[in-house]
Amino acid sequence: MEKSEGAAAVTSRSQGPISRHGICLLMLLALALAAPGVPARDMSNLYSAQVEVADRSPGELARGARAALAAVLVKLTGDRRAAAREGIGALLGKASKLMFKYAYAPLPEGPGLLLDAEFDEPAVSAELNALGVPLWGRQRPDTVAFIVIDEAGRRSVLGGDEPGLRGEALLTRAAQRGIPLLLPLMDIEETQHLAHAADWNGIATTALALASRYGTTGVLVGYLRESAPGLWESNWRMQVGAEATSWHDEGDIAALMLEGAADRLADTLASRYADPGLLGTAESFAIDIEGLGSAADYARVVTYLDGLDAVTSLFVRGVEADRVRIEVSARGGRAGFAQTIAFGRVLTPLPLPDAYRLLP
């Protein structure tokens, strides 16, 4: 089944006869594909960016389009130095032509305008493919961030309901880097545990324990303390999978420390999950998925796989009572496919090669 923008069409190419039950399920699958699937961990707005411009003049529009496209390339590749790659300079010169739409908004403070530019996804993707630049797909690992701030003798924790200006600075930089980041909802239990932690080690240990309830791939813990008026110290711990990193920082603006931590997190995630050597490969292989008990389950599996950026094509090769065999072509091959699946909470790997189970 070739991927398309509209509803998916199912083609069965079985190695052997498909049972009558399997044929019925395939027919029901075709009818059920319009049903909503479980959302993957997709990043939206990868092809848009906001930049400051002085005015609405054509010259400023061209400059802003170039800057916005450079910001988009950072999100698409995970590389902060993407604009310096060979051939990208010529691509940036086409930024105005690649812009799909744009709008202006006043800046919150000071003169100038905010240019909100959105680029033509197929055109930009084609240009980057021609240059041999591998793209990081939309499915990316989530990170939960526990940020504790001691200021003027008062402790606070940045929460998802009310992130405040500092929380917004962290979330905005994460969005600019193209990584999903969430702040905890901060129920009473979490607030009390973090409020009573005696020191940095206590905060980090408590936050890492609380993070388990969120089920994210990454955890970012930060403790910012105002050591003197206008002077901040911060301690950080980042855990991505089984790998942990810690560092210390000092500065006079807390928001800049938060932005720096978001950049460090994005660099770490990109180095692990946006490896050009992995993303640049492609492979076709068959996978077996079990635990399917209804036509809705079959529809959910196929719709989910069809929506993955890593998967370029797929078709159903065989159906049994509770399982299906699907041949997929995937960028990154088996390793890239398995990595993407791990973000979605839809399929879980089984001990057998290329075998998965549908999660509830």
C-alpha positions in Angstrom: 0.0 0.0 0.0 1.6 3.2 -1.1 1.2 6.0 1.4 -1.1 8.8 0.5 -2.5 12.0 1.9 -6.1 10.7 1.9 -7.6 7.5 3.3 -5.4 4.5 3.1 -6.3 1.7 0.7 -5.5 -1.9 1.7 -3.9 -4.4 -0.7 -3.4 -8.0 0.4 -0.6 -9.9 -1.2 -0.5 -13.1 0.8 2.2 -15.8 0.5 -0.6 -18.3 0.9 -4.4 -18.5 1.0 -6.0 -16.0 3.3 -8.7 -17.6 5.5 -12.3 -16.6 5.1 -12.1 -14.9 8.5 -9.1 -13.0 7.3 -10.9 -11.8 4.2 -13.8 -10.6 6.3 -11.4 -8.7 8.5 -9.7 -7.1 5.5 -13.1 -6.0 4.2 -14.0 -4.6 7.6 -10.6 -2.9 7.8 -11.3 -1.0 4.5 -14.5 0.3 6.1 -13.0 1.1 9.4 -9.9 3.1 8.3 -11.8 6.3 8.5 -12.0 5.8 12.3 -9.5 7.9 14.3 -6.3 6.1 15.3 -4.2 6.6 18.4 -2.2 9.7 18.0 1.6 9.3 17.7 4.1 11.6 19.3 4.2 13.9 16.3 5.7 17.3 16.2 3.7 19.8 14.3 4.8 23.1 12.8 8.2 21.7 11.7 7.9 23.7 8.5 7.1 27.0 10.0 9.1 29.5 12.1 8.7 33.0 13.6 11.4 35.6 13.2 11.7 39.4 13.9 11.7 41.8 11.0 12.1 45.6 11.0 9.1 46.3 8.7 6.9 45.0 5.8 9.3 46.0 3.0 10.2 43.4 0.3 13.8 43.4 1.4 12.9 42.6 5.0 10.5 40.0 3.9 13.3 38.3 1.9 15.7 38.5 4.8 13.0 37.2 7.2 12.1 34.3 4.9 15.8 33.3 4.8 16.1 33.4 8.6 12.8 31.5 9.0 13.9 28.8 6.6 17.2 28.5 8.5 15.2 27.9 11.7 13.1 25.3 10.0 16.2 23.4 8.9 17.3 23.2 12.5 14.0 21.6 13.4 14.0 19.2 10.4 17.5 17.9 11.0 18.1 18.4 14.7 21.4 20.2 13.9 21.9 23.7 15.1 24.5 24.2 12.4 22.3 22.9 9.6 22.5 26.3 7.7 26.2 25.8 7.3 26.0 22.5 5.5 27.2 22.3 1.9 24.5 23.4 -0.6 22.2 24.9 2.0 23.3 28.5 1.2 21.7 28.1 -2.3 18.6 26.7 -0.7 18.2 29.6 1.7 18.4 31.9 -1.4 15.2 30.3 -2.5 13.4 30.9 0.8 10.9 33.5 -0.5 9.9 31.1 -3.3 9.5 28.2 -1.0 7.4 30.1 1.5 3.8 28.8 1.4 2.2 31.6 3.4 3.2 34.3 5.9 1.7 36.8 8.3 2.8 39.7 10.5 2.2 40.4 14.1 3.4 43.2 16.4 6.2 42.4 18.8 5.3 42.3 22.5 7.8 45.0 23.2 9.7 47.5 21.1 9.5 48.4 17.4 9.5 45.9 14.5 7.2 43.0 13.6 7.1 39.2 14.0 7.1 37.4 10.7 5.3 34.0 10.9 6.4 32.1 7.9 5.2 28.7 6.7 7.1 26.8 4.0 5.9 24.4 1.3 6.6 21.0 2.9 6.8 18.9 -0.3 9.0 21.5 -2.0 11.4 21.9 0.9 11.6 18.1 1.4 12.4 17.6 -2.2 15.2 20.2 -2.1 16.7 18.6 0.9 16.5 15.1 -0.5 18.2 16.4 -3.7 21.0 17.7 -1.4 21.2 14.3 0.4 20.2 15.9 3.7 18.3 13.2 5.8 15.3 14.5 7.7 14.3 13.7 11.3 10.7 12.4 11.2 7.8 14.0 13.0 7.7 11.2 15.6 10.1 12.2 18.3 10.6 11.2 22.0 8.9 13.1 24.7 10.7 14.6 27.7 9.2 15.7 31.0 11.0 18.6 32.7 10.9 19.2 36.5 12.2 22.7 37.1 12.5 23.9 40.7 13.3 27.5 41.4 14.4 29.0 44.7 14.0 32.8 44.6 13.8 35.3 47.5 13.4 32.5 50.0 10.4 31.0 48.2 10.4 27.7 46.2 8.3 27.1 43.1 8.0 24.4 40.5 7.2 25.2 36.8 4.0 23.4 36.0 2.1 22.6 32.9 -1.1 24.5 33.9 0.7 27.8 34.8 4.3 27.7 33.3 4.9 31.4 33.8 7.4 33.4 31.8 10.3 31.2 32.6 8.3 28.0 31.7 7.3 29.6 28.5 10.9 30.4 27.7 11.8 26.7 28.2 8.8 25.5 26.1 9.4 28.0 23.3 13.0 27.1 22.9 12.1 23.4 22.8 9.5 24.1 20.1 12.1 26.1 18.2 14.4 23.0 18.3 11.5 20.7 17.2 11.4 18.5 20.4 8.3 17.7 22.4 8.7 18.8 26.0 6.1 18.8 28.8 5.9 20.3 32.2 4.3 18.2 35.0 0.7 18.9 36.0 2.0 19.3 39.6 -0.6 17.6 41.8 -0.4 18.1 45.5 1.8 15.0 46.0 4.4 16.1 43.5 4.5 19.7 44.9 4.9 18.5 48.4 7.7 16.1 47.6 9.7 18.6 45.6 9.0 21.4 48.1 10.5 19.4 51.0 13.5 18.1 49.2 16.5 19.4 51.2 19.1 19.9 48.5 19.9 19.4 44.9 20.5 15.6 45.3 17.1 15.3 47.0 15.4 17.3 44.2 17.0 15.2 41.5 16.2 11.9 43.2 12.6 12.9 43.8 12.0 14.3 40.3 13.4 11.1 38.7 11.1 9.0 40.8 8.1 11.1 39.9 9.0 11.1 36.2 8.2 7.3 36.0 4.5 8.1 36.1 4.8 10.1 32.8 6.3 7.3 30.8 8.5 9.6 28.7 11.8 8.7 27.0 13.6 11.6 28.5 13.7 13.4 31.8 15.1 16.9 32.5 15.6 18.1 36.1 16.7 21.6 36.9 17.3 23.5 40.1 17.8 27.2 39.8 18.7 29.2 42.9 19.2 32.9 43.2 22.5 33.0 45.1 22.6 36.8 45.2 20.5 39.6 43.7 20.8 39.3 39.9 23.0 36.2 40.1 21.7 32.6 39.5 23.2 29.2 40.0 21.7 26.1 38.4 22.2 22.3 38.6 20.9 20.0 35.9 20.4 16.3 35.3 19.2 14.9 32.0 18.3 11.3 31.4 17.6 9.9 28.0 16.9 6.2 28.1 19.6 4.7 30.3 22.1 7.5 29.7 22.4 10.3 32.3 24.3 13.6 32.2 24.7 16.3 34.8 26.1 19.9 34.7 26.3 23.2 36.6 25.6 26.6 35.2 25.8 30.3 36.5 24.4 33.5 35.0 22.4 36.6 35.6 19.2 35.7 33.7 17.3 32.5 34.7 15.4 32.4 31.4 18.7 32.1 29.4 19.7 29.1 31.6 16.4 27.4 30.8 16.9 28.1 27.0 20.4 26.7 27.2 19.1 23.5 28.9 16.5 23.1 26.2 19.3 23.4 23.6 21.4 20.8 25.4 18.5 18.4 25.6 17.7 18.9 21.9 21.4 18.3 20.9 21.4 15.1 22.9 18.1 13.8 21.5 19.2 14.6 17.9 22.6 12.9 18.3 20.8 9.8 19.4 17.7 9.7 17.3 18.5 11.9 14.3 21.7 10.2 13.3 22.3 11.0 9.5 23.9 7.6 9.0 20.7 5.9 10.3 18.2 8.2 8.7 19.9 8.0 5.3 19.4 4.2 4.9 16.3 2.4 3.7 15.1 -1.1 3.9 12.0 -3.3 3.2 11.1 -6.1 5.5 8.0 -7.9 6.9 6.7 -7.5 10.4 4.2 -9.6 12.4 1.7 -7.9 14.7 -0.4 -9.9 17.1 -3.1 -9.0 19.7 -5.6 -7.8 17.1 -9.1 -8.7 18.2 -11.3 -6.7 15.9 -11.5 -4.8 12.6 -11.0 -1.6 14.6 -7.6 -3.0 15.8 -6.6 -3.8 12.2 -7.6 -0.3 11.2 -5.7 1.2 14.1 -2.5 -0.7 13.2 -2.5 0.2 9.5 -3.5 3.8 10.1 -0.7 4.2 12.7 2.0 2.7 10.5 0.8 4.7 7.4 1.2 7.9 9.4 4.8 7.3 10.4 7.3 9.4 8.6 9.9 6.6 8.7 7.5 4.3 6.7 7.5 5.1 3.0 5.2 2.2 1.9 3.4 -0.8 3.3 1.0 -3.6 2.3 -0.7 -6.4 4.0 0.7 -9.8 3.1 -1.4 -12.1 5.3 -4.1 -12.1 8.0 -4.9 -14.6 10.6 -7.5 -14.6 13.4 -5.5 -12.3 15.8 -2.5 -11.2 13.8 -1.4 -9.6 10.6 1.8 -9.7 8.5 2.7 -6.4 6.9 5.6 -5.6 4.6 7.0 -2.1 5.2 9.7 0.0 3.6 11.3 2.2 6.2 13.9 4.9 6.3 16.5 3.9 8.8 15.7 0.2 8.2 14.8 -2.1 11.0 16.7 0.0 13.6 15.0 3.3 12.6 11.6 1.6 12.4 12.0 0.1 15.9 13.1 3.4 17.3 10.1 5.2 15.9 7.7 2.5 17.2 9.2 3.0 20.7 7.9 6.6 20.7 4.3 5.8 19.9 2.9 3.5 22.6 0.9 1.7 20.0 3.1 -1.4 19.4 5.5 -3.2 21.8 8.3 -5.5 20.5 8.1 -9.2 21.2 11.2 -11.5 21.7 10.9 -12.8 18.1 12.5 -10.9 15.3 10.3 -8.2 13.6 7.4 -9.2 15.8 5.2 -6.7 17.8 2.1 -6.8 19.9 -0.7 -4.2 19.8 -1.0 -2.3 23.0 -4.4 -1.6 24.5 
